[in-house]
Amino acid sequence: MIKSFRDIRNVSQQKSLMNKLAIPWAGTKTIPTVDAAVAAQIITPLFIGRGKEIEPILKDTCIAMGNYEIVDVNDQDAALSQAIAMTRDGQADILMQGQISHQTFIDAVVNKNSGLLTGKLASFVSIYQLKKKDKLILITDTYINNRPSLPDKVTILENALGLSRILDIETPRVAALASIEQVNPAIPSTLDAAILSKMSQRRQFGSVVVEGPLDIDCALDKKAAQRKGVQSEVTGTVDIYLVPDIDVGYPLSQLLVFIGKMQMIGIVAGTKRPVILDLPFVSAENKVTEIALAAMMCERGG
């Protein structure tokens, strides 16, 4: 079982995976992360952009001493389109955001005609390394879908479950979060959570246990759950936290990093190939771990 970020890096390095990483419109902010991943022998870089601007940045890097490729494209939008096409067609294994705005990058990735979607939608999974336990937890969707419907939440959950299996979590325990732990028809998130829980009981997600609705304290602490009359094997042992919407997910992901001082990585799930975003609150070291995770997903069929 993968229990830490170190485990993720170790798996990718031991396998010597060397997947091809496509980076559209790379620049001075992007190159150090790619260089560290090359030094760790995780990937081979494929740069799509202005070759005359990329080449000087590569001087004195590990990249320059190894194998790399540059596809010369003079326009940022064209570079992004070509990078997505090459990733979709198997000429690259992983797509990483270069110096392109978040919304432009995400919109292109999830475009139903020319993007990388495998199903109805993609979602973002934030992964945290717990401080006091040898364990990883997943939180989703923390970045892409603003107000997901119940069918959207089913897909978001399935995306996260696929990733959890790549991380060797055999029977994921899922907390479907809401503001309260009781089903209240006036609070739609509690209804969605209850339906997902019932679907889990009917084995519609396979070997998974979904409990909901749960508020944060019930999800985190079994004693708090028991005090409120909630009896579940999920409470206190959650692997995946399914948030009701981005107004909960995105601030929660930032709070855990900035106030909780927790280490975070993230990945886009629900795409044909792994996709890595450039989020400002992911540390330099953990950006390399994100690449290692993407490489591991390629190796394990994610």
RODO-2510 file (C-alpha; in nm, 4 decimals, decimal comma):
residues 302
     n   res          X          Y          Z
     1     m     0,0000     0,0000     0,0000
     2     i     0,1209     0,3497    -0,0848
     3     k     0,1284     0,5308     0,2495
     4     s     0,3358     0,8425     0,1831
     5     f     0,4664     1,0779    -0,0830
     6     r     0,8033     0,9096    -0,0427
     7     d     0,6398     0,5783    -0,1400
     8     i     0,5072     0,7396    -0,4579
     9     r     0,8509     0,8706    -0,5524
    10     n     1,0157     0,5398    -0,4677
    11     v     0,7773     0,3404    -0,6873
    12     s     0,8294     0,5696    -0,9851
    13     q     1,2083     0,5695    -0,9452
    14     q     1,2411     0,1952    -0,8890
    15     k     1,0412     0,1242    -1,2023
    16     s     1,2569     0,3615    -1,4112
    17     l     0,9371     0,4529    -1,5915
    18     m     1,0726     0,7456    -1,7978
    19     n     0,7335     0,8459    -1,9359
    20     k     0,7211     1,1332    -2,1824
    21     l     0,5972     1,4539    -2,0191
    22     a     0,4441     1,7163    -2,2502
    23     i     0,4793     2,0776    -2,1322
    24     p     0,3160     2,3459    -2,3470
    25     w     0,4692     2,6931    -2,3227
    26     a     0,7309     2,6074    -2,0585
    27     g     0,9264     2,8868    -1,8948
    28     t     1,1574     2,9719    -1,6077
    29     k     0,8932     2,8743    -1,3485
    30     t     0,8359     2,5323    -1,5036
    31     i     1,1877     2,4169    -1,5911
    32     p     1,3202     2,3579    -1,2334
    33     t     1,0378     2,1111    -1,1578
    34     v     1,0899     1,9281    -1,4858
    35     d     1,4667     1,9268    -1,4287
    36     a     1,4241     1,7692    -1,0835
    37     a     1,1969     1,5001    -1,2305
    38     v     1,4554     1,4278    -1,5010
    39     a     1,7292     1,4063    -1,2368
    40     a     1,5141     1,1538    -1,0502
    41     q     1,4834     0,9549    -1,3757
    42     i     1,1033     0,9729    -1,3755
    43     i     1,0268     1,1358    -1,7129
    44     t     1,1617     1,2470    -2,0486
    45     p     1,0470     1,6025    -2,1317
    46     l     0,8688     1,7140    -2,4468
    47     f     0,8516     2,0930    -2,4751
    48     i     0,5975     2,2549    -2,7068
    49     g     0,6680     2,6231    -2,7611
    50     r     0,9278     2,8665    -2,8918
    51     g     1,2471     2,6679    -2,9204
    52     k     1,4708     2,9743    -2,9272
    53     e     1,3331     3,0782    -2,5859
    54     i     1,3383     2,7306    -2,4312
    55     e     1,6922     2,6284    -2,5285
    56     p     1,8736     2,9016    -2,3272
    57     i     1,6734     2,8110    -2,0125
    58     l     1,7899     2,4501    -2,0383
    59     k     2,1564     2,5441    -2,0171
    60     d     2,3372     2,3775    -1,7246
    61     t     2,0362     2,1566    -1,6372
    62     c     2,0034     1,7783    -1,6128
    63     i     1,7588     1,8083    -1,9007
    64     a     2,0308     1,9392    -2,1331
    65     m     2,2521     1,6406    -2,0498
    66     g     1,9847     1,3840    -2,1342
    67     n     1,7109     1,3170    -2,3861
    68     y     1,4519     1,5823    -2,4522
    69     e     1,2485     1,7079    -2,7444
    70     i     1,1266     2,0500    -2,8507
    71     v     0,8354     2,1014    -3,0874
    72     d     0,8741     2,4559    -3,2171
    73     v     0,5431     2,6445    -3,1989
    74     n     0,5246     3,0248    -3,1911
    75     d     0,1727     3,0695    -3,0518
    76     q     0,0640     2,9842    -2,6959
    77     d    -0,2836     2,8589    -2,7917
    78     a    -0,1389     2,6474    -3,0711
    79     a     0,1202     2,5046    -2,8302
    80     l    -0,1526     2,4019    -2,5869
    81     s    -0,3665     2,2478    -2,8600
    82     q    -0,0710     2,0522    -2,9981
    83     a     0,0357     1,9318    -2,6540
    84     i    -0,3153     1,8020    -2,5832
    85     a    -0,3354     1,6362    -2,9247
    86     m     0,0026     1,4672    -2,8803
    87     t    -0,0975     1,3458    -2,5346
    88     r    -0,4340     1,2223    -2,6593
    89     d    -0,2705     1,0376    -2,9488
    90     g    -0,0121     0,8659    -2,7289
    91     q     0,2919     1,0672    -2,8407
    92     a     0,3170     1,1832    -2,4801
    93     d     0,2154     1,0041    -2,1604
    94     i     0,1531     1,2944    -1,9227
    95     l     0,0375     1,6536    -1,9752
    96     m     0,1662     1,9267    -1,7445
    97     q     0,0544     2,2872    -1,7303
    98     g     0,3239     2,5237    -1,8468
    99     q     0,3050     2,9013    -1,8162
   100     i    -0,0545     2,9089    -1,9369
   101     s    -0,3398     3,0477    -1,7261
   102     h    -0,5284     2,7930    -1,5182
   103     q    -0,8674     2,8515    -1,6766
   104     t    -0,7330     2,8424    -2,0322
   105     f    -0,5490     2,5187    -1,9581
   106     i    -0,8420     2,3470    -1,7833
   107     d    -1,0955     2,4581    -2,0451
   108     a    -0,8779     2,3050    -2,3176
   109     v    -0,8246     1,9794    -2,1248
   110     v    -1,1967     1,9255    -2,0565
   111     n    -1,3148     2,0319    -2,4029
   112     k    -1,5511     1,7529    -2,5111
   113     n    -1,4353     1,7614    -2,8726
   114     s    -1,0611     1,8231    -2,8556
   115     g    -0,9660     1,7599    -2,4932
   116     l    -0,8708     1,4559    -2,2875
   117     l    -1,1983     1,3533    -2,1226
   118     t    -1,2749     0,9842    -2,0883
   119     g    -1,6319     1,0370    -1,9670
   120     k    -1,8677     1,3206    -1,8829
   121     l    -1,6316     1,5247    -1,6691
   122     a    -1,2885     1,5513    -1,5136
   123     s    -1,2253     1,6359    -1,1505
   124     f    -0,9344     1,7362    -0,9316
   125     v    -0,8158     1,5173    -0,6467
   126     s    -0,6075     1,6714    -0,3693
   127     i    -0,3915     1,4209    -0,1818
   128     y    -0,2539     1,4844     0,1669
   129     q     0,0012     1,3080     0,3806
   130     l    -0,1251     1,2831     0,7375
   131     k     0,1210     1,3982     1,0027
   132     k     0,0438     1,1488     1,2784
   133     k    -0,0551     0,8481     1,0692
   134     d     0,1264     0,6581     0,7987
   135     k    -0,1568     0,7289     0,5573
   136     l    -0,2697     0,9334     0,2581
   137     i    -0,6130     1,0929     0,2300
   138     l    -0,7885     1,2170    -0,0833
   139     i    -1,0243     1,5161    -0,1104
   140     t    -1,2317     1,5856    -0,4202
   141     d    -1,3428     1,7842    -0,6151
   142     t    -1,1256     2,0707    -0,5004
   143     y    -1,0691     2,2718    -0,8168
   144     i    -1,2634     2,2031    -1,1375
   145     n    -1,6404     2,1552    -1,0900
   146     n    -1,8215     2,4456    -0,9261
   147     r    -2,1649     2,3100    -0,8329
   148     p    -2,1784     1,9426    -0,9231
   149     s    -2,5135     1,7697    -0,9610
   150     l    -2,5765     1,4255    -0,8139
   151     p    -2,4783     1,2529    -1,1429
   152     d    -2,1645     1,4705    -1,1454
   153     k    -2,0821     1,3597    -0,7909
   154     v    -2,1144     0,9970    -0,8964
   155     t    -1,8509     1,0583    -1,1656
   156     i    -1,6307     1,2619    -0,9301
   157     l    -1,6437     0,9774    -0,6781
   158     e    -1,5661     0,7171    -0,9438
   159     n    -1,2668     0,9252    -1,0597
   160     a    -1,1315     0,9351    -0,7043
   161     l    -1,1940     0,5637    -0,6539
   162     g    -0,9894     0,4867    -0,9636
   163     l    -0,7005     0,6866    -0,8210
   164     s    -0,7371     0,5257    -0,4779
   165     r    -0,6908     0,1814    -0,6295
   166     i    -0,3720     0,2957    -0,8010
   167     l    -0,2582     0,3963    -0,4510
   168     d    -0,3358     0,0412    -0,3298
   169     i    -0,6351     0,1386    -0,1144
   170     e    -0,8252    -0,1889    -0,1451
   171     t    -1,1585    -0,0940     0,0141
   172     p    -1,1794     0,2856     0,0195
   173     r    -1,3817     0,4476     0,2967
   174     v    -1,5566     0,7573     0,1678
   175     a    -1,7093     1,0408     0,3694
   176     a    -1,9738     1,2261     0,1689
   177     l    -1,9531     1,5625     0,3437
   178     a    -2,2351     1,8039     0,4173
   179     s    -2,2950     2,0806     0,6692
   180     i    -2,4799     1,8427     0,9048
   181     e    -2,4880     1,4690     0,9629
   182     q    -2,8665     1,4335     0,9294
   183     v    -3,0662     1,4090     0,6048
   184     n    -3,2491     1,7381     0,5634
   185     p    -3,4627     1,7965     0,2495
   186     a    -3,3856     2,1682     0,2760
   187     i    -3,0111     2,1013     0,2360
   188     p    -2,9498     1,9373    -0,1047
   189     s    -2,5969     1,8198    -0,0163
   190     t    -2,7384     1,5951     0,2577
   191     l    -2,9741     1,4310     0,0081
   192     d    -2,6931     1,3716    -0,2425
   193     a    -2,4737     1,2229     0,0294
   194     a    -2,7509     0,9904     0,1493
   195     i    -2,8150     0,8674    -0,2058
   196     l    -2,4453     0,8000    -0,2634
   197     s    -2,4353     0,6096     0,0652
   198     k    -2,7302     0,3945    -0,0382
   199     m    -2,5720     0,3325    -0,3798
   200     s    -2,2623     0,2103    -0,1981
   201     q    -2,4711    -0,0266     0,0133
   202     r    -2,6114    -0,1718    -0,3103
   203     r    -2,2506    -0,2256    -0,4310
   204     q    -2,2906     0,0165    -0,7202
   205     f    -1,9340     0,1384    -0,6655
   206     g    -1,7845    -0,2043    -0,6024
   207     s    -1,5766    -0,2745    -0,2917
   208     v    -1,6279     0,0686    -0,1369
   209     v    -1,7937     0,2021     0,1779
   210     v    -1,9585     0,5434     0,1406
   211     e    -2,1079     0,7098     0,4478
   212     g    -2,3115     1,0256     0,4329
   213     p    -2,4154     1,2793     0,5076
   214     l    -2,1294     1,3453     0,7479
   215     d    -2,0142     1,6752     0,8861
   216     i    -1,6433     1,7275     0,9423
   217     d    -1,6276     1,6251     1,3093
   218     c    -1,8241     1,3037     1,2483
   219     a    -1,5970     1,2177     0,9578
   220     l    -1,2796     1,2821     1,1561
   221     d    -1,3673     1,1390     1,4953
   222     k    -1,5543     0,8192     1,5806
   223     k    -1,6409     0,9455     1,9298
   224     a    -1,7974     1,2613     1,7875
   225     a    -1,9965     1,0478     1,5436
   226     q    -2,1188     0,8168     1,8184
   227     r    -2,2182     1,1155     2,0304
   228     k    -2,4379     1,2290     1,7414
   229     g    -2,5818     0,8805     1,6890
   230     v    -2,3789     0,7927     1,3795
   231     q    -2,2444     0,4369     1,3739
   232     s    -2,0143     0,3655     1,0799
   233     e    -1,6797     0,2034     1,0008
   234     v    -1,5980     0,5127     0,7920
   235     t    -1,5869     0,7642     1,0783
   236     g    -1,2330     0,8238     1,1965
   237     t    -1,0859     0,6097     0,9162
   238     v    -1,1734     0,8085     0,6035
   239     d    -0,9686     0,7562     0,2856
   240     i    -1,1659     0,9878     0,0548
   241     y    -1,3518     1,3049     0,1487
   242     l    -1,6154     1,3924    -0,1126
   243     v    -1,7012     1,7615    -0,0748
   244     p    -2,0399     1,9040    -0,1793
   245     d    -1,9015     2,1807    -0,4026
   246     i    -1,5956     2,3894    -0,4841
   247     d    -1,6893     2,6525    -0,2222
   248     v    -1,6055     2,3852     0,0327
   249     g    -1,3347     2,1950    -0,1536
   250     y    -1,1011     2,4715    -0,2681
   251     p    -1,0849     2,6696     0,0604
   252     l    -1,0481     2,3414     0,2515
   253     s    -0,7524     2,2383     0,0370
   254     q    -0,5831     2,5739     0,0971
   255     l    -0,6572     2,5773     0,4704
   256     l    -0,4981     2,2365     0,5172
   257     v    -0,1806     2,3641     0,3504
   258     f    -0,1580     2,7173     0,4891
   259     i    -0,2994     2,6699     0,8402
   260     g    -0,2726     2,2946     0,8886
   261     k     0,0811     2,2914     0,7387
   262     m    -0,0004     1,9661     0,5586
   263     q     0,1866     1,8451     0,2516
   264     m    -0,0306     1,8301    -0,0615
   265     i    -0,0139     1,7033    -0,4164
   266     g    -0,2919     1,6898    -0,6735
   267     i    -0,3869     1,5353    -1,0042
   268     v    -0,6664     1,5699    -1,2585
   269     a    -0,8737     1,2509    -1,2740
   270     g    -1,1146     1,1399    -1,5455
   271     t    -0,8795     1,2107    -1,8378
   272     k    -0,7249     0,9755    -2,0920
   273     r    -0,3768     1,0561    -1,9635
   274     p    -0,2629     1,2052    -1,6311
   275     v    -0,2832     1,5846    -1,6191
   276     i    -0,0858     1,8003    -1,3747
   277     l    -0,1872     2,1532    -1,2774
   278     d     0,0532     2,4221    -1,1567
   279     l    -0,1044     2,5221    -0,8256
   280     p     0,0840     2,7896    -0,6286
   281     f     0,0363     2,6239    -0,2879
   282     v     0,2057     2,2974    -0,3891
   283     s     0,5721     2,3035    -0,2845
   284     a     0,8575     2,2556    -0,5316
   285     e     0,9373     1,9116    -0,3918
   286     n     0,5747     1,8049    -0,4076
   287     k     0,5441     1,9197    -0,7689
   288     v     0,8032     1,6512    -0,8477
   289     t     0,5938     1,4038    -0,6472
   290     e     0,2960     1,4968    -0,8668
   291     i     0,4989     1,3991    -1,1723
   292     a     0,5990     1,0752    -0,9974
   293     l     0,2314     1,0031    -0,9242
   294     a     0,1401     1,0671    -1,2882
   295     a     0,4152     0,8289    -1,3974
   296     m     0,2868     0,5670    -1,1560
   297     m    -0,0653     0,6132    -1,2950
   298     c     0,0675     0,5467    -1,6441
   299     e     0,2393     0,2303    -1,5258
   300     r    -0,0690     0,1073    -1,3377
   301     g    -0,3197     0,1932    -1,6083
   302     g    -0,4716     0,5052    -1,4531
***
